[in-house]
Amino acid sequence: MVEQVFKLAQGDEKAVERVIFDENVHYLHMVFNKDEGLPEHFSNSNVYMTVIR
C-alpha cells in the first residue's frame, strides 16, 4: 500500500472534510465547537469515530 498524507483543518472553526470516500468506507474529518454538531438522523450503517478533543 502506498502511503498518503492528508492535510486536515487545524483550527477551531466548524469544518467537515471528506478524507476517504470510496465504495468501502466514508471517512470524514469534522470539527465542531461545544453545542454544535450534525442533526440527529437514523441510518442502517456502521459508524466509526475518532474523537480527538
Backbone torsions as a table, in degrees:
resi	resn	phi	psi	omega
1	MET	NA	136.4	179.3
2	VAL	-86.8	132.1	179.5
3	GLU	-68.0	138.2	174.8
4	GLN	-124.4	138.5	177.7
5	VAL	-109.3	127.5	-179.1
6	PHE	-110.5	132.5	177.0
7	LYS	-93.2	118.9	-177.4
8	LEU	-111.9	156.1	177.9
9	ALA	-59.3	136.4	-177.2
10	GLN	-107.0	-14.1	-174.1
11	GLY	-81.4	-173.5	179.4
12	ASP	-102.1	5.0	180.0
13	GLU	-80.5	150.5	-179.7
14	LYS	-57.1	131.6	179.9
15	ALA	-153.1	143.3	172.6
16	VAL	-133.8	118.2	-175.7
17	GLU	-127.9	136.5	173.2
18	ARG	-80.9	123.1	178.4
19	VAL	-98.3	-59.5	176.9
20	ILE	-125.4	127.6	-178.0
21	PHE	-141.8	92.0	177.0
22	ASP	-136.6	-168.8	-174.7
23	GLU	-69.7	-18.3	-177.7
24	ASN	-99.3	-31.7	-175.2
25	VAL	-149.5	142.7	171.4
26	HIS	-118.3	106.5	-177.9
27	TYR	-113.7	117.3	-177.5
28	LEU	-116.2	146.0	173.3
29	HIS	-102.0	122.8	-177.3
30	MET	-128.4	135.8	176.6
31	VAL	-120.9	122.4	177.6
32	PHE	-131.8	144.2	173.3
33	ASN	-83.4	172.0	179.6
34	LYS	-56.9	138.0	-179.7
35	ASP	68.1	18.2	173.4
36	GLU	-116.0	163.3	176.8
37	GLY	164.2	-169.6	178.4
38	LEU	-87.1	152.9	175.9
39	PRO	-66.9	151.1	178.3
40	GLU	-64.0	134.0	176.6
41	HIS	-149.2	155.9	-178.1
42	PHE	-109.8	138.5	-174.7
43	SER	-145.8	150.5	176.2
44	ASN	-101.7	69.0	-178.5
45	SER	-154.2	164.7	174.4
46	ASN	-86.6	141.6	179.7
47	VAL	-125.5	130.1	176.7
48	TYR	-119.9	132.4	-177.7
49	MET	-127.4	142.0	170.8
50	THR	-113.3	110.7	-177.6
51	VAL	-101.3	122.8	-176.6
52	ILE	-94.8	-47.9	179.6
53	ARG	-148.7	NA	NA
